[in-house]
Each structure stands twice: as C-alpha cells, then as structure tokens.
C-alpha cells in the first residue's frame, strides 16, 4: 500500500488504484445464511454513494459526529469509510443524544430516536434490501443511497489529524487509525497483499474494527467478516477457512 496514506479513505483510494477487482470484504451471517462478497471497486462505490448522502443530503461537515448503532456488517464497514471520506467522526455504538446524525440497525431504533438530528435506518437485509416500510422518523438508507453519485469529492480536504473514530470510549484521528492498523498487522497475521483474515469479532472494540476492516485495508489484504458465527454448525468454520482461502483468524468472542 502507499506509504503516504494518512487516512482510512486514503487507504481505500490506494487499494482501488492497485487492484479494483480483488475481494475486499466477504460477509457471512450465520443466522440467515447470507453471503456477500464485495470487490474493492464495489465497496468503494458504496462508500462514495454513502459519503455523498452524508455531505449533500444530510449536510454534515468535518468534525460532526455520526453515531453508528450497527453490528459487524459489510454495510457498517461502508459507513466507517464514508465517514472517513467526508471527515466526520464515526462514533461506534455512541450516544445518539450527542450525535449530529444517527445510523441504526433494526434492533436499536428506539435508542436512535434520542438523536435530534437526521436519523438513518438500516434494514441490514440481504443484498442491501430496504424495510417493507421505513420506521417512523427515519430515512431508509436502502431507498436513499442508490440515487447518490458514484464518485465522491469532499468539499474540504480531510485533516488526517482531526478526530475520525470513537470506539469503546477512545478517540482516534484518521492518522492514528492508519498508523495503529499498520503497526498491529503482523500480530494479526496480516503479512501483506494476499493475506485474508477471518473475523467473528464485534465492531464495538478497536480490536474488532482492526481485524474486521482497518488491518486488511492497511496491508492490501481482505477480510471474511462473520456475524453470528456462534450459530454456525459443526465444521462450518473449518470449511469456510478452506473455501475462502483464509490465511489467519482473529480469535475472540463471536460477532453480534
């Protein structure tokens, strides 16, 4: 990857330039049987559309806070990179009352109602499907995002030293996210391009975010992100490791 990358959005840009067709995020939900594979190009397209939604439709500005009340999911990864692209703070499982925008999965909508700003609801259905009917007081992401532009340019350059991420009470700048992801890559078994990590860790800790997104992105690798891994049957994990050509596994509590 490019040594001059200073933000997570820079990392995605370098990945797109290097090999847009390779897999970046492969997502499994063992509660539903869903499997989705996103190439770098497809993932970047979702990020661009979501960043345009943030900047143009929701009028967020650098430094604003977006509370992400979402599980470990490929669409959560999209939101994390969209926030980094705009320069807003992604507050993972943050207090909706303190947020300028809240993005909620279907199981945390009541908590999200505490936000006085824009409220985005995520159905988290297979293939990015929408709600049968949008929850009252919320905009359905799956309805709004398809019409957004496929390219994104921030109105102002993103400051690598500005706040970018809050997780488990710790704030990181964009530069800190990149530096820490690179520094911890070897310990995760991410040795460079071609490395493929399987993670069942939740996204509500740095360790889960690093294994499930930032580490692979920083090293030219990819992630097999597993939700509800604890519901997988006997032998499923071993078969998945083989079929997905996993090279390393993030050990820990299964993702929510």
Secondary structure, DSSP 8 states (H G I E B T S, - for coil): --TT--SHHHHHHHHHHHHTTSEEEEEEETTTTEEEEEEHHHHHHHHHHHHHIIIIIS---TT-EEEEE--S-HHHHHHHHHHHHHT-EEEET--GGG-SEEEEETTSHHHHTT-SSEEEEE---GGG---SS--TT-EEHHHHGGGS-SS---SS---TTSEEEEETTEEEEHHHHHHHHHHTHHHHT--STT-EEEE---SSSHHHHIIIIIHHHHHT-EEEEEESGGG--TTHHHHHHHHTT--EEE-SS-B-
